[in-house]
Amino acid sequence: MRRLGSALCITILIGCSRMPATSSLPATGAPNTSSAKFQTLFAFKQSHNGIIPAGGMLGVSGTLYGATNFGGDPNKECYPGHGCGTVFSISTPGSETVLYRFAGGKSSARPYAGLIDVGGTLYGTTQIGGKSDKGTVYAITTSGSESVLFQFDGKNGNDPRASLTSVNGTLYGTTYYGGSTETGTVFSITASGTEKVLHSFTGGADGSLPLGSLIEVNNMLYGTTSSGGANNDGTVFAVSPTGSNYSVLYSFKGGADGAYPFAGLVESNGTLYGSTQQGGAHKKGTVFAITTSGSESVIHSFGAGKDGSEPFAGLTVLSGQLYGTTAYGGAKKEGTIYTITPSGSESVLHSFPGGPGGRVPYATLTTMSGSLYGTTVWGGRTGAGVGTVFEYTP
């Protein structure tokens, strides 16, 4: 079984739930100036305010909400000087407020994923923390009152890295590790904190190491695993909200069809769309379409010319068009924002310049009032930087 996490530690945070942040924090500097369609709303600069926003943004009533994987209170036990992460809000003019600083220990720590809104309360996951230090599901109000809803113990999951999905008042998610073979789980959790493992991955043909969020279509949940499957290059799977009828819709072959889907799926006009971080014609990742019966086709291969490469993020639908980000590639090789039609016509909308303009976007874009919002994990303040929040208006 391929353990993607260890290999990915070299270049990204995603595979190292206990890997410290960069060894030194950058000096302060000015954020990127705005352009006609793109602007940096906020550039993180101080650990106290949060650093490295790996998850996506959530828009609620004109305000953006998100989480940082590090930062907050530097005196807490996660990593001295770096903190256990934060939940923050940003007004669209770019004013940031830290709503909560995670404390670690038996509390929550290290939120990797973004948030969802259910009835005015925000819900998220943390990679570590809780009694067993295996991660938590937490709830937080928009004014910053936080409570731990559930604590993972390994057998029922370990290290959740994906955003949650709400279906009829029940939350659904995945954990990267844990379960019967330590290769991940699909779980449900009620608003009162009752958790159920819907599927425990075996690390074989059924997939392993899920990183992406789930999506519900016609009372079935669909998701991806970053590894496992018939060829150990990842899968697309389906499972009912009760945990029955688990099936692998597609096992990636690692060639032209793509390999290692890190993000979840999106639905548009009855077809599911997703991305793979590797594979494709240029071995730099793909955008693929798949039917709910498992018929897969690649609609774009990244890596040609100044096109983007290695997408960690999934796709977002806005006005019938698909939008996404690549972590690398583009004019400066620091990542891109791109758009693609369901038939596969792709164009790069923005190339991240690095430095104050931000670089390396991991998270799936979110929409609010006709604009797209996202984060970069690096850049924003001087050449290194510790992340940005940006807006793109098509």
RAFEN-V170807 format. One record per helix or strand. SS is the DSSP state (helix for helix, strand for strand). FROM is the first residue (numbers start at 1). LEN is the number of residues. If there is no record, write none. Layout:
SS_FROM_LEN + SS_FROM_LEN
//
This chain:
helix_4_5 + strand_38_6 + helix_47_3 + strand_51_1 + strand_58_3 + strand_63_6 + strand_70_1 + strand_86_6 + strand_96_6 + strand_108_2 + strand_116_3 + strand_121_6 + strand_128_2 + strand_136_5 + strand_146_6 + strand_154_1 + strand_157_2 + strand_165_3 + strand_170_6 + strand_177_1 + strand_185_5 + strand_195_6 + strand_208_1 + strand_215_3 + strand_220_6 + strand_227_1 + strand_235_6 + strand_247_5 + strand_259_1 + strand_266_3 + strand_271_6 + strand_278_1 + strand_286_5 + strand_296_6 + strand_308_2 + strand_316_3 + strand_321_6 + strand_328_2 + strand_336_5 + strand_346_6 + helix_355_3 + strand_359_1 + strand_366_3 + strand_371_6 + strand_378_2 + strand_386_1 + strand_388_5
//
